[in-house]
Amino acid sequence: MERQRRNTKKYSFRQPDLKELRNLTSYVLDPLGFKARFGKLLPLLTTQVDEGLMSVLVQFYDPLYRCFTFLDFQLLPTLEEYAYLMGIPILDQLSFSGLERIPTSQEIADMLHIDESLIDAHMTTKGGIQGLPSEFLIAQATVYGKAMSEDAFEAIFVLLIYGLVLFPNIDKFVDVNAIRIFSALNPVLTLLGDTYFSLHMRNAKGGGAIMCCLPLLYKWFISHLPQTIAFKENKGCLRWSTRLMSLTNDDISWYNRVYDGVQIIDSCGEFSNVPLLGTCGGINYNPVLARRQLGFPLKDKPNNILLEGVFFQEGKDPQGLKGRMVRAWRKVHKKGRNELGPKNCIAMEPYTAWVRKRASEYLMPYEYPRPTPLVVARPSTLPNQGVIDDPNDAWTSLLPQSSKFWKRRYDRLAKEKVDMEAAYEREVKRLRASVLPVFCSRLLVPWSNSVLFIYFEDKLTHRYYTRANSSRLMDHLEQENRELKEEVARLSALMESFLAAQSQSSPTPLTPPQRTIISEIVSSTVPAASAYFAPTAMPVGFPWGMPPNLMPEGPAPTFASMPASSPVLAVPPPVMHTVPRVDDTIYHSEPTEGPDVHEKMDAMNGQFLELRKELKTLRGKDLFGKPAAELCLVPNVKIPVKFKVPDFEKYKGNTYPLSHLVMYARKMSTQTDNDQLLIHYFQDSLSGAALRWYMGLDSANIRSFNDLGEAFVKQYKYNVDMAPDGDQLRAMSQKDKETFKE
């Protein structure tokens, strides 16, 4: 005799168009930081929901026990699972009850970092509830995203996700309930409450539109489906109804190790189970039926008292259930290993028999599996969503686009900086050519070159972009541009005032050119000795205003080496002749006009000393702006004469850091155990971004190789978090009854 089955109901789902939200993800410059601040919201935007699978799943909803009842097992979403999938912890209190007051326009403007007038202008009412149109919020998010205003963009973007994805109500509209939940940034309780409330309400109504976060419910369900290749590929092209009806408790992926240390919220206050408040009403769910999903055994049929159900709609609460639920959450009861025993996700026969009896009484929505040819549908495979322990969350696909956007912005500012450098050099050349006399040009050329080299060596040190400090780099670059403009103007004014003062105080020549008698020295022999031409310090007052014993920078002195033996040089007879003296004009250092010449010279000397002080300030103590010892991560390191550096595989920053650290330590242990050498040669095992990170380390924080190792692992910790361990890898393919060797 054929088994009876109950009639199926027609359900639909509220799925908003997320194309514009996906486009906004290009403005998320730091996806890892975004995930840490707001949870795993970005993967929800890229989740491709199989609506056919979800339509079949909701047919199995059991309103009596608030769960999905199959042939010999039950599944139900829990707070702990939703919290993990969202990346947001559960608070032991209600973040939303519906009793909170509606935020004012000023409060909303402060949350979103936009003007209050814009909120007032766009606040409207749809379906009896206030809110903001999504078109307005998307436009504002785009403006702030292009302006790289991270705080304002992220606030508006997250509110859009809350209003359109997590709590969908009215198409293209973010209502005040979503805004109130967004202000608390802890939506897990409300998400699960909306899921159960909508499923229960639509089931009681005989069908209709289910309004909850469908991507989240979908990710939860497929995390429990069989992980075998045969089930995923579905080579038999079976319908979802047939595939789900054929499942038994041995096929289900029950437990994930991420819940090892989790304590289950088992009940609250006066309730024997967990009450939940959603945006449209309240309901409860039964964690006692989900213990196997969190690693604990189901030994016997549950007590009916623990499965008592409550339900109310917003505005229809004669029993005052909302107030009772709010008070109940002030006293949360949790259970863990101490109360439930050791971890062992199995179901005993008494419980399984109870589930089979319930399935027989409630009836299944589809035909039982039979060994006859099945109805064939189009190929349907289980998407590989990687819900649990996914090292490649959807946000990683956003990185290239974000990097390209940043690179365009960075290149534009870098080009502006290069143009300013060129303009500065042209200005220096113009001053040299048009203002400086020949003598001052010879004196100041090496100084000017030094200024250019030292100044730009300090200012133009290349700074590498990382996602974590993008906004700081941008502000720093713009600040450098402003400082460069001010420095150019100040130095130009100082040089011009110096030259003007010099031209006013220059003395006049006293004697005209004259003919000079030059006599050649005559001697029979000239003893020669080793000699050299040493640079001679300038006398005091030459040229006027220069400091005593000034040694102008220029070409190195020329040395002439002659043999120590005294050779005899033949010299021709003396010759007397006259030549006109037409070279340099001779000046006397005594002033010839006015008693204030000395005062002008003193003033010009002070200006020159000030210029030297400025040049010395720009140059710093050493050539690169700091002592060379400070540039070394390990000062005073001494390398043994016969020390040989092993060959290392270069670490680029995208693999497991602990493995690289172990590899480096093992290779270096064959050569030395000296901490200074270990720290110094660690840079030889790095390349790319990892090497740039090493160059930016502060020697004050690195005292030993252990300090370096801890800093290295901390820097690339996200690679550790994304890498699965051995237990996780075995869980991908090992069944409950399959041994490790098999």
C-alpha positions in Angstrom: 0.0 0.0 0.0 1.3 3.4 -0.9 2.1 5.8 1.9 0.1 9.0 2.1 1.7 12.3 1.7 0.5 15.8 2.5 -0.2 18.5 -0.1 2.6 20.9 -1.0 2.2 24.6 -0.7 3.2 27.4 -3.0 5.9 29.6 -1.6 7.9 32.5 -3.0 10.8 34.5 -1.7 11.6 38.2 -1.5 14.9 38.5 -3.4 16.0 42.1 -4.1 18.2 43.0 -7.1 21.7 43.2 -5.7 23.5 44.4 -8.8 24.0 47.9 -7.6 25.2 46.7 -4.2 27.7 44.4 -5.8 29.0 47.4 -7.8 29.6 49.3 -4.6 31.9 46.6 -3.3 34.6 48.1 -5.6 34.9 51.0 -3.1 35.7 48.7 -0.2 39.5 49.3 0.1 40.1 47.0 3.0 37.9 43.9 2.8 39.7 42.2 5.8 39.1 45.3 8.0 35.5 45.5 6.7 34.9 41.9 7.7 36.4 42.5 11.2 34.1 45.5 11.8 30.8 44.3 10.3 31.0 40.6 9.9 30.7 38.4 6.8 28.4 40.7 4.9 30.2 40.7 1.5 29.8 37.0 0.9 26.0 37.3 1.2 26.1 39.7 -1.8 27.8 37.0 -4.0 25.8 34.0 -2.8 23.9 32.4 -5.7 20.7 31.0 -4.1 19.1 28.0 -5.7 15.5 29.0 -5.3 14.3 25.5 -6.4 16.2 23.9 -3.5 14.7 26.4 -1.0 11.2 25.9 -2.4 11.5 22.2 -1.6 13.1 22.7 1.8 10.3 24.9 3.2 7.8 22.1 2.3 9.5 20.1 5.2 8.8 22.8 7.8 7.1 21.3 10.9 5.1 24.0 12.7 4.7 22.0 15.9 8.4 21.7 16.6 9.7 24.7 14.7 12.1 22.6 12.6 12.5 20.8 9.2 11.3 17.2 9.7 12.6 14.5 7.3 12.2 10.7 7.3 14.4 10.0 10.2 16.1 13.2 11.2 15.4 16.9 12.0 17.3 20.0 11.1 16.8 23.6 12.4 18.9 26.7 12.2 20.4 27.8 15.5 21.7 31.1 17.0 25.2 29.6 17.2 25.3 28.6 13.5 23.9 31.9 12.3 26.5 33.8 14.4 29.3 31.8 12.8 27.9 32.3 9.3 27.6 36.0 9.9 30.9 36.4 11.7 29.1 38.3 14.5 29.1 37.1 18.1 25.8 36.7 20.0 25.1 39.1 22.8 23.3 37.9 25.9 20.6 40.6 25.4 18.1 41.7 22.8 19.5 44.2 20.4 16.1 44.8 18.9 12.6 44.4 20.4 10.5 46.9 18.4 10.0 48.9 21.6 12.9 51.3 20.8 12.0 54.8 19.7 12.5 55.8 16.1 15.8 57.6 15.7 15.6 61.3 14.7 16.9 62.7 11.5 19.9 64.1 13.4 20.7 60.7 14.8 20.5 59.0 11.4 22.7 61.8 9.9 25.3 61.2 12.6 25.3 57.5 12.0 25.7 57.9 8.2 28.0 60.9 8.3 25.8 63.0 6.0 23.8 66.2 6.4 20.6 66.2 8.4 18.9 68.3 5.6 19.4 65.4 3.2 17.8 62.9 5.6 14.8 65.3 6.1 14.4 65.7 2.4 14.4 62.0 1.6 12.6 60.5 4.6 9.3 59.1 3.5 6.7 56.5 4.4 5.9 53.3 2.5 3.6 50.5 3.6 2.8 52.3 6.9 6.5 52.5 7.9 9.1 55.3 7.6 12.4 54.9 5.8 14.8 56.0 3.1 14.7 55.1 -0.6 17.6 52.8 -1.6 18.3 55.0 -4.7 19.2 57.9 -2.4 21.5 55.8 -0.2 23.2 54.2 -3.2 23.9 57.7 -4.7 25.3 58.9 -1.4 27.5 55.8 -1.0 28.8 56.2 -4.6 29.8 59.9 -3.9 31.6 59.0 -0.7 33.2 55.9 -2.2 34.7 58.0 -5.1 35.9 60.6 -2.5 37.5 57.7 -0.5 35.6 58.8 2.6 35.8 55.4 4.2 33.7 56.0 7.4 30.7 57.6 5.5 30.8 55.1 2.7 31.0 52.0 4.9 28.1 53.3 7.2 25.8 53.9 4.2 26.9 50.7 2.4 26.3 48.5 5.5 22.9 50.1 6.1 21.9 49.2 2.5 22.9 45.6 3.2 20.9 45.5 6.4 17.8 47.0 4.7 17.8 45.2 1.4 19.5 41.8 2.2 19.3 41.0 5.9 15.8 42.5 6.6 14.0 42.8 3.2 10.5 44.4 3.6 9.6 46.8 0.8 11.4 46.8 -2.6 14.1 49.5 -2.9 13.3 50.8 0.6 15.3 50.8 3.9 12.8 51.0 6.7 13.4 52.4 10.2 13.5 48.8 11.7 16.6 48.1 9.6 18.0 51.5 10.8 17.4 50.7 14.4 19.0 47.2 14.1 22.0 48.8 12.2 22.6 51.2 15.1 23.3 48.2 17.3 25.3 46.2 14.7 24.2 42.9 16.2 21.5 41.4 14.0 21.8 37.7 14.7 18.9 37.3 17.1 16.6 39.3 14.9 17.7 37.4 11.7 16.8 34.1 13.3 13.6 35.5 14.6 12.5 36.7 11.2 13.4 33.4 9.6 11.3 31.3 12.0 8.4 33.9 12.1 8.1 34.1 8.3 8.3 30.3 7.8 5.7 29.8 10.5 3.4 32.5 9.3 3.5 31.4 5.6 3.0 27.8 6.6 -0.1 28.8 8.6 -1.4 30.9 5.7 -1.0 28.0 3.2 1.8 29.7 1.2 2.9 33.1 0.1 6.1 35.2 0.1 8.7 34.3 2.8 10.5 37.4 3.9 13.8 36.7 5.6 17.5 36.7 4.7 17.3 34.0 2.1 21.1 33.8 1.3 21.8 33.1 5.0 19.2 30.4 5.3 20.5 28.9 2.1 24.2 28.9 3.3 23.0 27.3 6.5 21.1 24.4 4.8 23.8 23.5 2.2 26.4 23.3 5.0 24.5 20.2 6.3 23.9 18.6 2.9 26.1 15.6 2.0 29.6 16.5 0.9 30.1 13.5 -1.4 31.0 14.0 -5.0 28.1 11.8 -6.1 25.5 14.0 -4.3 27.1 17.3 -5.5 27.3 16.3 -9.2 23.9 14.6 -9.4 24.7 12.7 -12.5 21.3 11.1 -12.4 19.7 14.5 -12.9 17.2 14.0 -10.0 14.8 16.6 -8.8 15.5 18.3 -5.5 12.4 16.7 -4.0 13.7 13.2 -4.8 17.2 14.0 -3.5 16.0 15.3 -0.2 13.5 12.5 0.3 16.3 10.0 -0.1 18.5 11.5 2.6 18.9 9.7 5.9 20.6 10.8 9.1 23.8 9.0 8.0 24.1 11.2 5.0 23.9 14.6 6.7 27.0 16.6 7.6 26.1 17.2 11.2 28.9 18.9 12.9 31.8 21.3 12.4 34.8 21.7 14.7 34.4 25.5 14.9 31.7 24.8 17.5 34.0 22.9 19.8 34.1 25.5 22.5 30.7 27.0 22.0 28.1 26.9 24.8 24.5 26.5 23.6 21.9 29.0 24.6 19.4 26.5 25.8 16.6 28.6 27.4 15.8 32.1 28.6 14.0 33.3 31.7 10.6 31.7 32.3 10.6 30.0 28.9 11.7 26.3 28.6 13.3 27.1 25.2 14.6 30.3 23.4 12.2 33.1 22.5 13.0 35.2 19.5 11.8 38.7 18.4 11.7 39.6 14.8 10.7 42.7 13.0 7.1 41.5 12.5 6.5 39.5 15.7 7.7 36.9 18.1 8.3 33.1 18.1 10.4 30.5 19.9 12.6 27.7 18.8 13.9 24.4 20.4 17.7 24.1 20.8 17.1 20.7 22.4 16.4 19.3 18.9 19.6 20.8 17.5 22.2 19.5 19.9 23.5 17.0 17.3 24.3 20.0 15.0 26.5 21.4 17.8 28.3 18.2 18.6 26.2 16.6 21.4 24.2 13.4 21.2 20.4 13.0 21.0 19.7 10.1 23.2 16.0 10.0 23.8 12.8 11.7 22.7 12.5 15.2 24.1 10.2 16.2 26.9 7.1 17.9 25.4 7.3 20.6 28.1 10.6 21.7 26.6 8.9 22.0 23.2 6.1 24.4 24.1 5.5 26.8 21.3 4.6 30.6 21.5 3.9 32.9 18.6 2.4 36.4 18.1 2.2 39.0 15.4 3.2 42.6 15.8 0.2 44.6 17.1 -1.7 41.4 18.0 -0.3 40.4 21.4 -3.1 40.0 24.0 -0.9 37.9 26.3 1.8 40.4 26.5 4.4 38.0 25.1 6.7 40.7 23.8 7.3 42.1 27.2 7.8 38.7 28.7 10.4 37.8 26.0 12.3 41.0 26.6 12.5 40.2 30.3 13.4 36.6 29.6 16.5 37.7 27.7 17.8 39.3 30.9 18.5 35.8 32.2 20.1 33.5 29.6 20.7 29.8 30.4 23.6 28.1 28.6 24.8 24.5 28.5 28.0 23.0 27.5 30.1 19.9 28.1 29.6 20.1 31.9 25.8 19.8 31.5 25.5 17.7 28.3 28.5 15.4 28.5 31.3 14.8 26.1 31.0 15.7 22.4 29.5 12.9 20.3 27.2 13.9 17.5 25.1 10.8 17.2 21.4 9.9 17.5 20.3 7.0 19.6 17.5 4.7 18.6 14.8 6.1 21.0 15.2 9.5 19.4 15.3 8.2 15.9 12.1 6.2 16.5 10.4 9.3 17.8 11.4 11.2 14.6 10.1 8.5 12.4 6.8 8.4 14.2 6.5 12.2 13.9 7.3 12.0 10.1 4.6 9.3 9.7 2.0 11.3 11.6 2.7 14.6 9.9 3.2 13.0 6.5 5.9 13.8 4.0 5.3 16.4 1.3 6.7 14.2 -1.5 6.7 10.5 -2.4 8.9 8.1 -0.6 11.9 6.9 -2.6 11.2 3.6 -4.5 13.4 1.4 -6.7 11.7 2.5 -9.9 12.8 4.8 -12.7 12.6 8.4 -11.4 11.4 11.5 -13.1 14.3 13.2 -14.8 14.8 16.9 -14.7 17.5 19.2 -16.1 20.9 18.7 -14.5 21.1 20.2 -11.1 24.3 20.3 -9.1 24.9 21.5 -5.6 26.8 24.8 -5.8 30.1 24.7 -4.1 29.5 27.6 -1.8 32.2 26.7 0.7 30.0 27.8 3.6 32.1 26.2 6.4 35.8 27.0 6.7 35.9 28.8 3.4 39.5 30.2 3.1 38.4 32.1 0.0 35.5 34.2 1.1 33.8 36.2 -1.6 35.5 39.3 -0.5 38.8 38.0 -1.9 37.4 38.4 -5.4 36.9 42.0 -4.7 40.6 42.7 -4.1 41.8 43.2 -7.7 39.0 45.8 -8.4 39.7 47.7 -5.2 43.4 47.7 -5.9 42.9 49.0 -9.4 40.8 51.9 -8.1 43.4 52.8 -5.6 46.2 52.5 -8.1 44.5 55.1 -10.4 44.2 57.5 -7.4 47.8 56.9 -6.3 49.2 57.3 -9.8 47.4 60.7 -10.2 48.8 62.1 -7.0 52.3 60.7 -7.8 52.2 62.5 -11.2 51.3 65.8 -9.5 54.2 65.3 -7.2 56.6 64.7 -10.1 55.3 67.8 -11.8 56.0 69.9 -8.7 59.5 68.5 -8.4 60.2 69.5 -12.0 58.8 73.0 -11.4 61.1 73.3 -8.4 64.2 72.3 -10.4 63.2 74.8 -13.1 62.9 77.6 -10.5 66.3 76.8 -9.1 67.9 76.9 -12.5 66.3 80.2 -13.3 67.6 81.8 -10.1 71.1 80.5 -10.9 71.1 81.8 -14.5 69.5 85.2 -14.0 70.6 86.3 -10.5 73.8 84.7 -9.2 77.1 86.2 -10.3 79.8 83.9 -11.5 81.5 83.6 -8.1 78.4 82.8 -6.2 77.3 80.4 -8.8 80.6 78.4 -8.4 80.2 78.5 -4.6 76.5 77.6 -4.4 76.3 75.0 -7.2 77.5 72.1 -5.0 75.3 73.3 -2.1 72.2 73.5 -4.4 72.9 70.0 -5.7 73.3 68.8 -2.1 70.0 70.5 -1.2 68.2 68.8 -4.1 69.6 65.4 -3.4 69.2 65.4 0.3 65.8 67.1 0.3 64.3 64.7 -2.3 66.1 61.7 -0.9 64.2 62.4 2.4 60.9 63.5 0.9 60.6 61.1 -2.0 61.3 57.9 -0.2 59.0 55.4 -1.9 56.2 54.3 0.3 54.5 51.1 -0.6 50.7 50.8 -0.6 48.9 48.3 1.5 45.1 48.0 2.0 45.4 48.6 5.7 47.0 52.1 5.4 45.6 53.4 2.1 43.9 56.5 3.5 47.0 57.4 5.6 49.3 57.2 2.6 46.9 59.5 0.6 46.8 62.1 3.4 50.6 61.9 3.8 51.2 62.4 0.1 49.0 65.5 -0.1 50.6 66.9 3.0 54.1 66.5 1.4 52.9 68.4 -1.6 51.8 71.3 0.5 55.1 71.3 2.5 57.1 71.2 -0.8 55.3 74.3 -2.1 56.0 76.2 1.1 59.6 75.2 1.2 60.2 76.3 -2.4 58.8 79.7 -1.7 60.7 80.2 1.5 64.1 79.1 0.1 63.6 81.2 -3.0 62.8 84.3 -0.9 65.8 83.7 1.3 68.2 83.3 -1.6 67.0 86.5 -3.3 67.3 88.6 -0.1 70.9 87.2 0.3 71.8 88.2 -3.3 70.2 91.6 -2.9 72.1 92.4 0.2 75.4 91.3 -1.4 74.9 93.5 -4.5 74.3 96.6 -2.3 77.4 96.1 -0.2 80.0 95.2 -2.9 83.0 97.7 -2.8 84.4 99.4 -5.9 87.9 98.7 -7.3 90.7 101.1 -6.3 93.3 100.5 -8.9 93.0 100.3 -12.7 94.6 97.6 -14.7 98.3 98.1 -15.1 101.3 96.6 -16.8 103.3 94.2 -14.5 107.0 93.3 -14.7 107.4 89.5 -14.5 110.8 88.0 -14.1 111.6 84.4 -14.7 113.7 82.8 -11.9 117.1 81.7 -13.0 119.1 79.1 -11.2 121.5 76.5 -12.2 119.9 73.7 -10.3 116.5 73.3 -8.6 116.2 70.5 -6.0 112.8 68.8 -6.3 111.0 67.1 -3.4 107.7 65.3 -2.9 105.0 67.9 -2.6 101.2 68.3 -3.0 98.9 71.2 -3.6 96.8 71.5 -0.5 93.5 73.5 -0.5 94.0 76.9 1.1 91.4 78.4 3.5 90.0 81.7 2.4 91.2 84.7 4.4 88.9 86.5 6.8 86.4 88.7 4.9 86.9 87.2 1.4 84.4 87.4 -0.1 82.6 89.8 2.2 80.2 88.2 4.6 81.7 84.7 4.3 82.7 82.9 7.6 86.4 82.6 8.4 88.3 79.6 7.0 85.4 78.6 4.7 86.4 75.6 2.5 84.1 75.8 -0.5 83.0 72.4 -1.8 84.3 71.6 -5.3 86.7 69.2 -7.1 89.1 67.3 -4.9 92.6 68.7 -4.7 95.2 67.5 -7.1 98.3 65.8 -5.7 101.7 65.8 -7.5 104.1 63.1 -6.4 107.8 63.7 -7.2 110.8 61.4 -6.5 112.7 61.9 -3.2 116.1 62.0 -5.0 117.0 65.6 -6.0 117.3 65.7 -9.7 119.1 68.6 -11.4 116.9 70.6 -13.7 118.4 72.8 -16.4 116.9 76.3 -16.7 117.5 78.7 -19.6 119.0 82.1 -19.0 116.8 84.8 -17.5 114.6 86.7 -19.8 113.0 90.0 -19.0 109.6 90.9 -20.6 106.4 92.7 -19.9 102.8 91.6 -20.2 99.6 93.5 -19.7 97.7 92.8 -16.5 94.2 92.2 -17.7 92.8 89.3 -15.6 91.0 89.7 -12.3 90.4 93.1 -10.8 91.9 93.5 -7.3 89.7 94.9 -4.5 90.7 96.2 -1.2 88.8 95.0 1.9 88.7 98.5 3.5 85.3 100.2 3.0 85.4 103.4 0.9 81.9 104.7 1.3 79.7 105.2 4.3 80.1 104.2 8.0 77.3 101.5 7.7 79.2 99.1 5.4 80.2 96.9 8.3 76.6 96.7 9.5 75.5 95.6 6.1 78.3 93.0 6.0 77.2 91.7 9.4 73.6 91.5 8.3 74.6 89.6 5.2 76.8 87.3 7.3 73.8 86.5 9.5 71.7 85.7 6.5 74.3 83.4 5.2 74.6 81.6 8.5 70.9 81.2 8.6 71.0 79.7 5.1 73.7 77.3 6.1 71.6 76.4 9.2 68.6 75.7 6.9 70.7 73.5 4.6 72.1 71.6 7.5 68.6 71.1 8.9 67.5 69.7 5.5 70.5 67.5 5.3 70.2 66.1 8.8 72.9 64.5 10.8 73.9 62.0 8.1 73.3 61.8 4.4 69.9 60.1 4.5 68.4 62.2 7.3 69.4 59.8 10.2 72.5 58.0 11.4 73.4 54.9 9.4 73.2 52.8 12.6 69.5 53.7 13.0 68.8 52.3 9.5 69.9 48.8 10.6 67.4 46.5 12.2 70.3 44.8 14.1 73.1 47.3 14.9 76.7 46.1 15.4 76.0 42.7 13.8 79.3 40.8 13.2 79.4 38.2 10.4 81.9 35.4 10.8 84.5 35.2 8.1 83.5 31.7 6.9 79.8 32.2 7.4 77.8 30.8 4.5 74.2 31.9 4.0 71.8 29.0 2.9 69.5 29.4 -0.1 65.9 30.3 0.9 62.6 30.0 -0.8 61.3 33.6 -1.0 58.2 34.4 1.0 55.9 36.8 -0.7 53.1 37.2 1.9 50.4 35.0 0.5 51.2 31.6 2.0 51.3 30.0 5.5 53.8 32.1 7.6 54.5 29.4 10.2 55.8 27.0 7.5 58.2 29.6 6.2 59.4 30.5 9.7 60.1 26.8 10.4 61.9 26.3 7.1 64.1 29.4 7.8 64.9 28.4 11.3 65.9 24.8 10.3 68.2 25.9 7.5 69.9 28.6 9.6 70.3 26.2 12.5 72.9 24.4 10.5 75.0 27.6 10.3 74.4 29.6 13.5 72.1 30.1 16.5 73.0 33.8 17.0 69.9 35.9 17.2 71.6 38.9 15.5 72.5 36.8 12.5 69.0 35.1 12.4 67.3 38.5 12.4 69.7 40.1 9.9 69.5 37.3 7.3 65.7 36.8 7.6 65.4 39.6 4.9 67.1 37.3 2.4 64.2 34.9 2.7 61.6 37.5 1.9 60.5 39.3 -1.3 57.8 41.7 -2.5 55.4 42.9 0.1 57.0 40.8 2.8 60.4 42.3 2.3 58.8 45.8 2.4 57.2 44.9 5.7 60.7 43.8 7.1 62.2 47.1 6.0 59.6 49.0 7.9 60.2 47.3 11.2 61.3 49.3 14.3 64.5 48.1 15.8 63.2 49.1 19.3 60.5 46.4 19.0 62.8 43.6 17.7 65.2 42.5 20.4 65.4 38.8 19.6 64.5 36.3 16.9 61.4 35.4 18.9 60.2 39.0 18.6 60.7 38.9 14.9 58.9 35.6 14.5 55.9 36.8 16.5 55.7 40.0 14.5 56.0 38.0 11.3 53.2 35.6 12.2 51.0 38.5 13.5 51.5 40.4 10.2 50.4 37.4 8.1 47.9 36.0 10.5 45.1 36.1 8.0 46.9 33.4 6.0 46.8 31.3 9.2 43.1 31.9 9.6 42.3 30.9 6.0 44.4 27.7 6.0 42.5 24.6 7.0 44.0 22.3 9.6 44.2 18.5 9.4 40.8 17.9 11.1 39.1 20.3 8.7 40.6 18.6 5.7 39.5 15.1 7.0 36.0 16.4 7.7 35.7 17.2 4.0 35.7 13.6 2.9 35.5 11.4 6.0 32.0 10.1 6.9 30.8 9.5 10.5 31.3 5.7 10.3 34.4 5.8 8.2 37.7 5.3 10.0 40.8 7.4 9.4 42.6 4.7 7.4 39.7 4.1 5.1 
